[in-house]
Amino acid sequence: MNKKYLKKFISYYKPYKKLFFMDMFCALIVSAVSLITPLITRYITNVVLKGDPSKIMSTIITLGFILLALAFIEYVCNYFITYKGHLMGVYMETDLRNELFEHYQKLSFSFYDNQKVGQLMSRITHDLFPLTELYHHGPEDLVISIIKIVGAFLILININIKLTLLIFIFIPIMVMIVFYFYKRMKSASKANKKVIGDINATIEDNLSGIRVVKSFTNEEDELEKFKLDNKRFIKSKDNAYRYMAGFHTSVSLTSSLLNIAVIIFGSMFISRNEITLGDLVAYLLYINNLLEPIRKLINFTEQYQEGITGFERFMEMIEINPDIIDSPNAKDLINAKGNVKFNNVSFKYAETNEYVLKNINLDVKAGEYIALVGESGVGKTTLCSLIPRFYEVTEGSIEIDNINIKDITQKSLRSNIGIVQQDVYLFAGTVMENIRYGKPDASEEEIIKAAKLANAHEFIIEFPDGYNTDIGQRGVKLSGGQKQRISIARVFLKNPSILIFDEATSSLDNESEKVVQDSLEVLSKNRTTFVIAHRLSTIRNAQRIIVLSDSGIAESGTHNELLKKDGIYSHLYNMQFT
């Protein structure tokens, strides 16, 4: 992990430093207790049992109470480490997840155009899970392991230098094993996380489009796609577990050899009277003490490569800068009138060289009703997406009330723009919650008023639970016309000065279209309105119709004026009605 990432990683401890230091203090106590216990055992074996027989029992009982007290202290500290330490890890994982989710909200449409939702979900959920363990156990395991290894070494070297040096020959071997397998395990973990992200993307895509899947009877094809991703998952896991198996078995073999070395060489030293039986018992106890921190270090290595892989994928997202940001001197747009002006605007997507819009000059007065027409792909929706800065203009500028939209804060800009789209997105929840989305602090009376203006109140009160009726995921329990009217109601509640209708009625039947169209006309009254029209019959009364072509604005005028020109608009109109 590079210096920048390390600094960022450590920064998440700051809000919980009190809890962290308490956790480390408890870790120190646990380490100290584990080092003291074998010393007491050695003292009993070498001194107490060979001392005055009349004092043996009382001394053993006293030492027994000391051992019980140490065990109780160890219990309390371990309880704190396991409970509060893990909770600290959860707090930090939550902070990372909040930060990443907040970052997602800042990224523009151009970012999401090139992303799979499942992959983004995987980075904010699965990738961050191991960080709880790493944030908690990482420093704690390192502290305990270092103290135990150094403490055991110092104590053992005072007992017998030669046997101690023979034992510690095995430590570098274990270190080499750890380093050998670390990089391979990290690479396998990263590949595994990407595969899981792909699986999440496949699941999200399938479940979101389950009605399309069933209507085309493509369940078997979807299952095959999912099985293919699962086979990739098995392959990535196979790779990870192969390295893990080599890692653990190599360390386990080294640990066994260490125990064998202590027994063989210890026995030889006893036979030469170089150490006592009590010293050998102490050695065996300390070997277990030594193996535990080594296992902790091994566990830390696994946690580290799992957690850091997730953290690096987290940082990959965090380091993606939003391509649309507020300028340093951006101001709020207050009491917007709704004058919108395009000054020689051109636009192309970042990954292409072809312009979607070219040299657009358009001056729309406050309250004016503008219709945008043209063949598919000429940029009608794109043009409207530039007004709220969902995308940034490539050339030229857009002004609202004579202020460049780049000099307006995005929040205030978008709060003055209401959008009604063809593909209505409603959230899982109740009717009231979805309407309130237009104004989170709205009262129930305001919500009902907005619903009435949108011609939605009548069908809402017919539901068994009225405004508290659950509409299902994406509003699946509602008809197309009902969903559209709820989306209009929340725009009424928002009360913007500029409206954008993106083919809002093109997918509805004639009856629903009439009701929704009436709602849209009420909504657009005295507001600057841009209508992207598929059915030209719905825009005959527009104050101005703008005809877009590949080269920009081709025609402009009223319905009757454009028919008389016998140009593109006339051709499109005649195609629909002749």
ABEGO torsion letter per residue (X at the ends): XBAAAAAAAAAAAAAAAAAAAAAAAAAAAAAAAAAAAAAAAAAAAAAAAABBAAAAAAAAAAAAAAAAAAAAAAAAAAAAAAAAAAAAAAAAAAAAAAAAAAAAAABBAAAAAABBAAAAAAAABAAAAAAAAAAAAAAAAAAAAAAAAAAAAAAAAAABAAAAAAAAAAAAAAAAAAAAAAAAAAAAAAAAAAAAAAAAAAAAAAAAAAAAAAAAGAAAAAAAAAAAAAAAAAAAAAAAAAAAAAAAAAAAAAAAAAAAAAAAAAAAAAAAGABBAAAAAAAAAAAAAAAAAAAAAAAAAAAAAAAAAAAAAAAAAAABBBABBBBAABBBBBGBAGBBBBBGBBBBBAABABBABBGBBBBBBBGBBBBBBEBBGAGAAAAAAAAAGABBBABEBBBBGGBBAAABBAAAAAAABBBBBABBBBBBEBAAAAAAAABAABBAAAAAAAAAAAGAAAAAAABAAEAABBAEBGGAABBAAAAAAAAAAAAAAAGBABBBBBGAAAABBAAAAAAAAAAAAAAABGBBBBBBBABAAAAAABABBBBBBAAEBABBEBAAAAAAAGBAAAAAAAAAAX
